[in-house]
């Protein structure tokens, strides 16, 4: 194999890779042997036709495309290793010569990792972050827990009120004609939830079980489907049940039910502490994001489009994997959202660029500050991973290859760089 490297603009290079003629011959023969079983030639049993007969019938180059696909991955890998270049994109490949008896030549345009020039990155000024937990915050959190422990009871001695749930049968009509999707049975509707057309829920206030209520509404102008947009409608509703929530008293007994504390005051103090820890964690993340953004703003780098495109493709594949884990294909996701692959990738570009900028700047800070992951820090990360996978730490360490170990240590160093920037920041 021979290799030529041509520098292009914007941190791009073109690799011209030439493989020996005999490698192409071998690849063509390999493709022939692998595919001949699917080829039927008159006068020969299926899979037994000689190669020259297949080439005579289908053309001399019948096996060339598959042979190229067989050759390129290994030849490209060896060329990358020989070049010693820090390639950060998938290759844009083009075959320039493919003919039996001649060298196999192809090119690969790739992006190189851009050089970063750091600007000011320590002692950066960022907006002050409020870490205060107010009495209102504590009361709201306790209210959530109170709501979670509420008891649902049926109301019989009064009409429906706001926050009650009414169970209804309903059917909607426009100009006296029932419309598709306007009918439901045993539907639990929370009054005040604003889940129905504006004005619908208000007209059920005061209704009791057994009542028939005629609800008159106007569909919003932007309602879907368009056939109902702006139309006046009448819903015939039969109220079958009215229910309300009975909240528990906020006392010591409540505290004992929802926590390990004996008194309500102790529970309240625990809630405040939990909220404070949460707010501190959020503030830490907010501060880190702000200071990294500032460091990126102060740095200069020339990021090639191919690098962004590669990051976008990776994000797309990762998202597709997460959807598949939830039992949803990307085709179904696109149907639900009205998007397609092209629009998804276009929308992902700003986030992809930000990820690249963040990593490049932080790696440069690691280099500038001589930051390294200690053995203790690496072992602590292994312990976390082992716990997540329910394995022994030593077993987890054995499973990691040299590449994975190196990447983990780089990630630890990058996180230490984030901490360094945050600790040196000035909140104003």
N, C-alpha and C positions, 0 to 999 in steps of 0.2 A: 504494500500500500504506500502511496505517496500523497503528500498533503501540501497544499498551498493556502496561505492565509492572506486575504486582501482586506485592508481596513476600509470601512465605509463611513458615512456620516452618522452622527447621533449615536455613538457607541455600538454600531453594528459592524459585523465582519462577515465576509463570505469565505467559507471553506470550500476549496475544490479538492475533492477526494477521488483518487484513482486507484482502483483495485486491479490486480493482475488478471489477464485474459482467462487463465485457467480457473479462477474463482467463479467467473461467469459461466464457464462451461459446466463446472460442477453444480452450480445452482440450477441451471437449465435442466440437467439430468435429474436432479433431485425433484424438481417440480413435475417433470414427466413421470417419474416413478410414483409420485404421490397422487397424481390426478388421472393417470391412464385408466384406472378402474371405472371412471365415470364416462369414458369416451367409447362410443360404439362406431366401429368402422365396418362397412359391408365386407364380408369375406373373412372377418376375424371375430373370434369370440370376444365378448366384452372384457376390456382390460388387457387384451393380448395384442393389440395393434402395435406394430413397431413405431418408434418415434418418427422415423423419416416419412412414414405413411400419414401420420397425423399432421405433420408439418406440411406435407404436400397438399392435404385436403383443406386445412384451416389456415395455412400461411406459415412462412418460415418463423415469424415472430410470435407464434401462438403462446409460447411459454415465457416470453421475455418479461412481461409485466410482473408476473408472479415471481420470476427469478430475481428481478430488481427488488421487489418487496422482501425477498428472503435475504438478499445481500446487504441492503442498506443499514438495518439496525446495528449489526455487528461492526461493519466498516465505519459507520458514524461514531459508534462508541470508542473504537480504537483511535479515530482521528481526534476526538475530543481529549482523550487521555494524552495523546502525543502533543497536542497543541499547548496544553497546560493553561488554557484560557478559562476564565471564570464566567461560564455561560449561564445566562439567567432567563432563557426563553426556549420554547420549543422551536425546532428548526423548520425553516421554510425550504423544502427540498425541491430540486429540479434535476432530472436526469438529462445529461447533455450528450452522452455517448453510450449506446448499448447495442453491441453487435458482436456476435460470436466470433472469437478469434482476435478480438481487439480488447484493450483495457476498458473496463467499465468505469465511466466517469459520471459523477454527480456533484451538485453544489448544495450547500446548506447555508442559508443566511440566518444568523443568530445574533442575539443581543448580548453584550458583555455587561457585567456588573459595573454600574457607573461609579466614578470617583466622586466622593462627597467632600466638600470643603465646609467645615464647621464654622459657624459664626459664634456669637456669644451663646453659651449654653449653661453656664453656672451663675447662680445669683439672679436668675430671671425674675422679673416682676410679673405677677399674675393677680387677677381680681381676688379679693378676700372671699373666703367661703364661710357661710354661716353654719355653725355646728350646734346651734342652740336647740334644745328640746323644750318646747313650751308646755304649759299645763294643758292647752288645747290639744296638742299632739298626743299627750298621755290619755286624755279623756276620749279622744277619737279612737285610739287603739283599744281601749277598754270597751268602748261602745261596739266595736267590731266583734269582740269576743262575746259580749252580751247578746248581740244579734245571732251569733252562731249557736248559742245555747238557748235561744228562745223556744217556747212551746207553741205549736200551732193549735188554736182552738176554734171550733165552729161558732159563729155568731148567730143568735136567733132573736135577740131582744132589741135589735137596732138595725138601721140600714148600713150599707157599705160606706166606709170612710177611706180617706187617703191612706195608703200603705196596706190596706186590706187586700186580700186576694179573692176575686170572685170567679167562680167556675161557671162558664156560660156555653150555651149552644147559640150559634149565630149564623145568619145568612145575609149577604149584602145584595142590594139591588140598585141599578142605575136606570132611571126612566122606567121603573117597574119591572125590569128584566134582570134576573140573577146573572152574575158574572163569574167567570172561572176564577177559582182560588178564593172566593169570598165566603166560603162556608166552613164551619168548624164545629166540632162536638166536644164537650167536656174540656173546654179550653181554660186553663188557669191563668187569669189575667191580674197582674199586680197593679192596682190603681196608683198612678204616679210614676210608673216605670217608663212611660212614654214609648212603649213598644208598638202601640197601634197608631192609627192616623190621628193627627192632632185634634183634640176635642172629643175623641171617642170615650176615653176613660172617665172624663169629667161627668159625662151624662149617666154614668152608672153609679155615681155617688148618691147614696140614699136608698138604693135598690136593696130589696130583701130576697131571700130564697123563695122561689115560686113566682116572682114578679116577671112580667113581660115588659121589656123596655125597647122603645123605638129610638134608635140612635141616628141622628142626622149629621153628616160630615161632608166636607169637601176635600177631595184628594189634592195634595200639593201639585203645583205646576210641573215639578220635575219628577213626578211619581213614575215608577216603572211597573207595569207596561204603559207605554204611551197612550194606549186606548182609554186609560182611566185618569190620566193626568188632567187636573183642573175640574173634574166632573163632580157633581153633587151625588151623594149616595145615601141610601137608607139601609140601616142594618136592623133586622128583627132579632132581638136578643132575648133568650130565656135564661134567667138567673137560677142556677141550680144549687149554689152553695156560696156562702160568704164566710171567709175565715180571716182571723187576725193573729198576730203574734203576741204572745204574752212574755214579756221580758223578765228574766230573773232579777231579784233584788241585788243591788251591788253591796254585798255585805261579806262577812267572814266566811259564811257557808259557800257563797259564790267563789271566793278566792280559793277555798279548799277544793272545790270541784274542778277548777280550771288550771290550778297550779299546785306546787308543792308547799306553798306558803299557808300559814295558819290564820293570818288576819288579812283584811282587805288592804290595810295600809302597807303591809309588807309586800303584798301582790302589786300594789300600785308603784312602789319603789322599784320592784323587779321590772315592771313594764317600762319605767323611765330608763333604767339601766340598759335594757335591751334596745330601746329606741336610740339611746345615746351611742351605743356600740355600732348600731346600724348606720346612724348618721355620720359617725367618724369614718366608717368604712367607705361610705358614699363620698365623703369629702376627700378622702385619700385618693380614690379613683379619679374624682373630678380634678384634684390638684395635679395628679400625674398626667392626665390627659391635657390639661392646660399648659403645663410646662413643656411637654413633648411637642405640642403644637407650636409653641413659641420657638423651640429649638429648630424645628423644621422650617419655620418661617425665616429664621436667621441663617439657615444653611443654603448652599447652592449645589445643585446636582442636575445632570441632564439625563432624564429617564427615557429610554427608547420605548416607542409604542408597543413593540413586540413583547417587551417585558410586562407591560400592563395587560396586554391581550392574554399572555400566559397566565397571569394571576387571575384574570377574569374566568378563564377556562377552568382553573383549579377551583375557584369559588363555585362555579356552576356545577362541577362534578361533586363537590362536597355537599352542596344543597340537595342535589338529586339523591345522593346516598341517604341523607337525613329523611327526605320524603319517602324513600323506599322503605326505610326502617319503620316508618309510620303507616306503611301499607298504601302509599299514594304514589302513583307514577307522575313524571313530569308532564305527560300529556293531560292527565286529570287536573293537575295543578294549573296548567295553562287554561284549561276549560273554565275552571272556577274563577280565575283572576282576569281572564281576558287578555293575558300576555302571550308572548311567544318567546322562543329561545333568543331571537335577535334583540327584542326589547328588554328582556331580562339582563342580557349581557351588557347592553348599552347603559342601563340603569346602574349596573354594578361597577362601571369604570371609575367613578369618583372614589368609591370605597376601596377599590383595588389599588388605585394610585396612592391613597392615604396609607394603606398597609405597607406598600413598598417604601414610601418616604420614611415612615416611622422606623421600619427595620433598618434601613440604610443609615439613618442618622444615629440610631442607638448603637449599631455595630461600630460606627466611627467613634462614638464616645467611648465604647469599650476599648478600642484601640488606643485612643488618646490618653485614657486614664489607666491603661494597663490592668484592666479588670479581668479577673479570672474566677472561675468557679472552684471553690475549695473541695477537698474530698468529703468533708463533713456536709457541705451543702448538696453535693451530688448524692451522697448516701441518704440524706433526708428526703430528697426528691424520689429516690428509688423506693423508700419506705412508703411514701404516699401512693405511688403507682401500685406497689405490691398489695397495699391494703385495698385499693380500688378493685383489683383483679382477684382478691382473695388468695394471694400467693405469698410464699416466703420471700423476703428481700433478696436473699442470695440467689434464689431461683429466678427472680425477675432480672437480676443483674446478668445472669448467665444467658438469658434469652436475648439480651440486647447485643447487637452487632457493633462493630467499631464505628460505623457510620452513625447509628442511633445514639451511641454513647457520646460521640463528639457533638452531635446536634443538641443533645440535652444540656451539655456543659455550655454551649454557646447561648442557649435560651436562658440559662441561669445567669450568665454574665450580662445578658441584655436586660434582664429584670433588675439586676443590681445597678445597671446604668440608669434605669428609670428612677430607682430609689435615690440615687445620688443627685439627680436633677431636682427631684421633689424636695429633698431635704435642704438643698441649697437655695430653693426658690424663696422669694419675698412676696408675701401677700399684702396687697395695698388696697 
